Amino acid sequence: MAEIKPEGWLLDTAENREALRTPGGLLRAKEEDRILEARALVCDSEHNLIVDLDCMKGIIPRQEGALGLEEGTTRDIAVISRVNKAVCFKILDIKRQPDGRQQAVLSRRAAQQQAQADYISRLTPGDVIDVRVTHLEPFGAFVDIGCGIPSLIPIDLISISRISHPRDRFHVGQDIKAVVKSFEENRRVCLSHKELLGTWEENAARFSPGETVAGIVRSQENYGVFVELSPNLAGLAEPREDVHAGQSASVFIKNLIPEKMKVKLIIVDAFDAAYKPEPPDYFISSGHIDRWQYSPSVCTRVIETVFNDSGSDAQA
């Protein structure tokens, strides 16, 4: 069984390109019940997708465009938004048109059904998986977990350091990792991301008192300014009226206090700069997590995630 990945991962593989090259290659893929990928060219007025298969055109009828379309639980935007992008599919048939040309009848829904049965249904809370960012909203990042099946990473689960919008971390089309947090009643996968970015101690080990380092101003409070040193580590500097959230900063590290999970900072300078977000630097990038504790063992306050069916966070 082929490994299930987000839509677009197969597009430029040698095996996929070879299957699309000739009608015989498409027929072999049909006989082998393989998932292929190609670029969608047009979504017609009836919401059928026309797909470029190199050796011929293919059509994904509207009802075959995605799981839930026929039942009304998925909106047509799931099909419309695939134009000029990779789509996955299985080959249902190859038919000859009245003008003599061949056309393949395809099903994206069948590929998604296989992804559900052979991959997503076997996931358990704590599994680390590959996902691709599909779009960003103020409340979270939508991602493709396999064959175009969507899931959401809520904004508060993207990192320990709070951000104003998911675009502070990700961009559309980016391949990232995520961890399965829990499942909704309909088996929709709920995801998290912060557990992969390291504990307080792992992040603090990268810094030393006396250093001046780069940071990002995340919030201005009446008691101080929070500056992010890494996605899972932020420190507090004394209040300053001339800084605001989103600015880049250079900060002097006064102290690192694991017993209180505190980083004391002095802002040397803060300025506006259009730096792109750095790609995530993962401490965990594969496998399975049963329990993740962010807080140091010497800290009386415990911040942890226990991966079970409830996907609970624990703080004490």
C-alpha positions as CSV (number, residue, x, y, z in Angstrom):
1,M,0.0,0.0,0.0
2,A,1.4,3.4,-1.0
3,E,2.1,5.8,1.8
4,I,-0.6,8.4,2.2
5,K,0.7,12.0,2.1
6,P,-0.8,15.5,1.6
7,E,-1.9,16.4,-1.9
8,G,0.9,17.4,-4.1
9,W,3.6,15.1,-2.7
10,L,3.2,12.5,-5.5
11,L,3.0,15.0,-8.4
12,D,6.7,15.1,-9.4
13,T,7.7,11.5,-8.4
14,A,9.1,9.3,-11.2
15,E,6.4,6.7,-10.7
16,N,3.6,9.2,-11.0
17,R,5.0,10.9,-14.1
18,E,5.5,7.5,-15.8
19,A,1.9,6.5,-15.1
20,L,0.6,9.8,-16.7
21,R,2.8,9.5,-19.8
22,T,0.7,6.9,-21.7
23,P,-2.8,5.5,-21.8
24,G,-1.2,2.1,-20.9
25,G,0.3,3.6,-17.8
26,L,-3.1,4.9,-16.7
27,L,-4.6,1.5,-17.3
28,R,-1.9,-0.2,-15.2
29,A,-2.5,2.3,-12.4
30,K,-6.3,1.5,-12.6
31,E,-5.6,-2.2,-12.4
32,E,-3.3,-1.7,-9.4
33,D,-5.8,0.6,-7.7
34,R,-3.1,3.3,-7.3
35,I,-3.5,6.9,-6.3
36,L,-2.1,9.3,-8.8
37,E,-1.8,13.1,-8.9
38,A,-2.0,15.7,-11.7
39,R,-2.8,19.4,-12.1
40,A,-6.4,20.6,-12.3
41,L,-6.9,23.0,-15.2
42,V,-10.5,24.1,-15.0
43,C,-13.6,23.8,-12.8
44,D,-16.5,24.0,-15.2
45,S,-19.9,25.5,-14.6
46,E,-21.2,22.2,-13.1
47,H,-18.2,22.0,-10.8
48,N,-16.5,19.1,-12.6
49,L,-12.7,19.3,-12.5
50,I,-10.8,19.0,-15.7
51,V,-7.3,17.5,-15.1
52,D,-4.2,17.4,-17.3
53,L,-2.9,13.8,-17.5
54,D,-0.2,14.5,-20.1
55,C,-1.4,11.8,-22.5
56,M,-5.1,12.9,-22.3
57,K,-7.5,15.0,-20.3
58,G,-9.3,13.6,-17.2
59,I,-12.5,14.6,-15.6
60,I,-13.4,14.4,-11.9
61,P,-17.2,14.7,-11.8
62,R,-18.5,17.0,-9.1
63,Q,-19.8,14.1,-6.9
64,E,-16.3,12.5,-7.1
65,G,-14.5,15.8,-6.1
66,A,-14.3,15.2,-2.4
67,L,-15.7,13.2,0.5
68,G,-19.0,14.8,1.7
69,L,-19.9,16.7,-1.5
70,E,-22.7,14.3,-2.5
71,E,-24.0,14.3,1.1
72,G,-23.8,18.1,1.4
73,T,-21.3,18.0,4.3
74,T,-18.5,19.5,2.2
75,R,-18.9,22.7,0.2
76,D,-18.1,23.2,-3.5
77,I,-15.2,25.4,-2.6
78,A,-13.3,22.2,-1.8
79,V,-13.3,21.5,-5.6
80,I,-13.2,25.1,-6.9
81,S,-10.1,25.9,-4.9
82,R,-8.1,23.0,-6.5
83,V,-7.8,24.7,-9.9
84,N,-4.2,25.1,-10.9
85,K,-3.1,22.9,-8.1
86,A,-2.3,19.2,-7.7
87,V,-5.2,16.9,-7.2
88,C,-5.1,13.2,-6.2
89,F,-7.4,10.6,-7.7
90,K,-8.0,7.1,-8.7
91,I,-8.9,6.1,-12.3
92,L,-12.5,4.9,-12.7
93,D,-12.6,4.5,-16.5
94,I,-11.1,5.6,-19.8
95,K,-13.8,6.5,-22.3
96,R,-13.7,7.6,-26.0
97,Q,-15.3,10.9,-26.7
98,P,-17.6,11.7,-29.7
99,D,-14.6,13.5,-31.3
100,G,-12.5,10.3,-31.0
101,R,-10.3,11.6,-28.2
102,Q,-9.9,9.6,-25.0
103,Q,-10.9,10.9,-21.6
104,A,-10.2,9.4,-18.2
105,V,-13.0,9.5,-15.6
106,L,-11.3,10.1,-12.2
107,S,-12.3,10.1,-8.5
108,R,-10.7,12.2,-5.9
109,R,-13.3,10.9,-3.4
110,A,-12.1,7.4,-3.9
111,A,-8.5,8.4,-3.1
112,Q,-9.8,10.2,0.1
113,Q,-11.7,7.1,1.0
114,Q,-8.6,5.0,0.8
115,A,-6.7,7.6,2.9
116,Q,-9.4,7.4,5.6
117,A,-9.5,3.6,5.6
118,D,-5.8,2.8,5.4
119,Y,-4.2,5.8,7.2
120,I,-6.3,8.3,9.1
121,S,-8.5,5.6,10.8
122,R,-5.3,4.0,12.1
123,L,-3.9,7.2,13.7
124,T,-3.8,7.5,17.5
125,P,-3.3,10.6,19.7
126,G,0.4,11.3,19.9
127,D,1.3,10.3,16.4
128,V,3.6,12.8,14.6
129,I,2.6,13.2,11.0
130,D,3.4,15.2,7.8
131,V,0.9,17.9,6.8
132,R,0.8,20.8,4.3
133,V,-0.6,24.2,5.1
134,T,-3.6,25.0,2.9
135,H,-4.9,28.3,4.2
136,L,-4.6,30.5,7.3
137,E,-7.4,32.1,9.4
138,P,-7.1,34.3,12.5
139,F,-8.1,31.3,14.6
140,G,-5.7,28.7,13.2
141,A,-4.0,27.0,10.3
142,F,-5.8,24.6,8.1
143,V,-3.7,21.7,6.8
144,D,-4.0,18.8,4.5
145,I,-3.3,15.5,6.4
146,G,-3.5,13.2,3.4
147,C,-5.2,13.3,-0.1
148,G,-6.7,16.7,0.6
149,I,-8.5,15.7,3.8
150,P,-8.5,18.8,6.0
151,S,-7.6,19.4,9.7
152,L,-7.0,22.4,11.8
153,I,-4.2,23.5,14.1
154,P,-5.8,26.1,16.5
155,I,-3.7,29.2,17.0
156,D,-3.1,28.5,20.6
157,L,-1.6,25.1,19.8
158,I,0.8,26.4,17.2
159,S,3.5,27.4,19.7
160,I,4.0,28.2,23.4
161,S,4.9,31.8,22.5
162,R,1.6,33.5,21.6
163,I,1.2,34.9,18.1
164,S,-1.4,37.4,16.7
165,H,-2.0,35.3,13.5
166,P,-0.9,31.9,12.1
167,R,1.0,33.8,9.3
168,D,3.5,34.7,12.0
169,R,4.6,31.0,11.9
170,F,3.5,29.5,8.5
171,H,2.7,30.2,4.9
172,V,0.3,28.5,2.5
173,G,1.9,25.6,0.8
174,Q,4.4,25.0,3.6
175,D,5.1,21.4,4.6
176,I,5.3,21.1,8.4
177,K,4.9,18.4,11.1
178,A,1.9,18.1,13.5
179,V,0.9,15.8,16.3
180,V,-2.5,14.1,16.5
181,K,-4.1,15.6,19.6
182,S,-7.5,13.9,19.6
183,F,-10.5,13.0,17.4
184,E,-13.9,14.5,17.2
185,E,-17.0,12.3,17.1
186,N,-17.0,12.1,13.3
187,R,-13.3,11.0,13.5
188,R,-12.1,14.4,12.3
189,V,-8.5,14.7,13.4
190,C,-7.6,17.5,15.8
191,L,-4.0,18.5,15.7
192,S,-1.4,20.3,17.7
193,H,2.1,21.7,16.9
194,K,3.7,23.2,20.0
195,E,4.8,19.9,21.4
196,L,7.2,19.4,18.6
197,L,9.1,22.7,19.2
198,G,11.0,21.7,22.4
199,T,10.6,22.1,26.1
200,W,11.5,25.2,28.2
201,E,14.9,23.6,29.0
202,E,15.6,22.5,25.5
203,N,15.0,26.0,24.1
204,A,16.7,27.8,27.0
205,A,19.9,25.7,26.5
206,R,20.4,27.6,23.3
207,F,20.9,30.9,25.2
208,S,23.2,32.2,27.9
209,P,23.1,35.1,30.3
210,G,25.2,38.0,29.0
211,E,24.3,37.4,25.4
212,T,22.5,39.9,23.1
213,V,20.3,38.0,20.8
214,A,17.5,38.5,18.2
215,G,13.8,38.4,19.3
216,I,10.3,39.4,18.2
217,V,8.1,41.6,20.4
218,R,4.9,39.7,20.9
219,S,3.0,41.8,23.4
220,Q,3.2,45.0,25.4
221,E,1.7,44.7,28.9
222,N,1.5,47.2,31.7
223,Y,4.1,45.2,33.7
224,G,6.5,44.5,30.8
225,V,7.2,43.6,27.2
226,F,7.1,39.9,26.1
227,V,9.8,39.1,23.6
228,E,10.0,35.8,21.8
229,L,13.4,34.2,21.5
230,S,12.1,31.1,19.8
231,P,8.6,29.8,19.2
232,N,8.6,27.9,22.5
233,L,10.5,30.5,24.6
234,A,9.7,34.1,25.4
235,G,11.1,36.4,28.0
236,L,10.0,39.5,29.8
237,A,11.6,43.0,29.6
238,E,10.8,46.1,31.5
239,P,8.0,48.3,30.1
240,R,8.8,50.6,27.2
241,E,6.4,52.9,25.5
242,D,8.4,53.0,22.2
243,V,7.9,49.4,21.2
244,H,4.9,47.5,19.8
245,A,3.9,43.9,19.0
246,G,5.4,42.6,15.8
247,Q,8.6,44.5,15.9
248,S,12.0,42.8,15.7
249,A,14.3,43.4,18.6
250,S,17.8,42.9,19.9
251,V,17.7,41.9,23.6
252,F,20.2,41.4,26.3
253,I,19.7,38.2,28.4
254,K,19.9,39.1,32.1
255,N,19.0,35.7,33.5
256,L,17.4,32.3,32.9
257,I,15.5,30.9,35.8
258,P,14.3,27.3,35.3
259,E,12.6,27.1,38.7
260,K,10.2,29.8,37.6
261,M,10.4,29.3,33.8
262,K,11.4,32.9,33.4
263,V,13.8,34.7,31.0
264,K,14.7,38.2,32.1
265,L,15.6,40.5,29.3
266,I,16.6,44.1,28.5
267,I,15.6,45.5,25.1
268,V,18.6,47.0,23.4
269,D,16.7,48.1,20.3
270,A,13.3,47.5,18.7
271,F,12.5,48.2,15.1
272,D,10.2,47.4,12.2
273,A,11.6,44.7,9.8
274,A,9.9,42.5,7.3
275,Y,11.7,39.3,8.1
276,K,10.1,36.1,7.0
277,P,9.2,33.5,9.7
278,E,11.9,30.9,10.1
279,P,10.9,27.3,9.2
280,P,10.0,25.3,12.3
281,D,13.0,23.8,14.1
282,Y,11.6,20.5,15.4
283,F,12.9,18.7,18.5
284,I,10.5,15.9,17.6
285,S,9.8,15.2,13.9
286,S,8.5,11.6,13.8
287,G,7.2,8.7,15.8
288,H,4.8,8.9,18.7
289,I,4.5,10.9,21.9
290,D,2.6,9.6,25.0
291,R,3.3,12.6,27.2
292,W,5.1,15.9,26.8
293,Q,6.2,18.1,29.6
294,Y,7.1,21.6,28.8
295,S,8.1,22.8,32.3
296,P,11.4,21.9,33.9
297,S,11.4,19.2,36.6
298,V,12.7,21.8,39.1
299,C,9.6,24.0,38.5
300,T,6.7,23.7,40.8
301,R,4.3,24.6,38.0
302,V,3.7,21.7,35.6
303,I,2.8,22.3,32.0
304,E,2.3,19.1,30.0
305,T,0.2,17.4,27.4
306,V,-1.0,13.9,27.8
307,F,-1.9,12.2,24.6
308,N,-5.0,10.1,25.1
309,D,-8.5,10.1,23.6
310,S,-9.4,13.3,25.4
311,G,-6.1,15.0,24.3
312,S,-5.9,16.9,27.5
313,D,-3.5,19.6,28.6
314,A,-2.4,19.6,32.2
315,Q,-1.2,22.6,34.1
316,A,-0.7,22.8,37.8
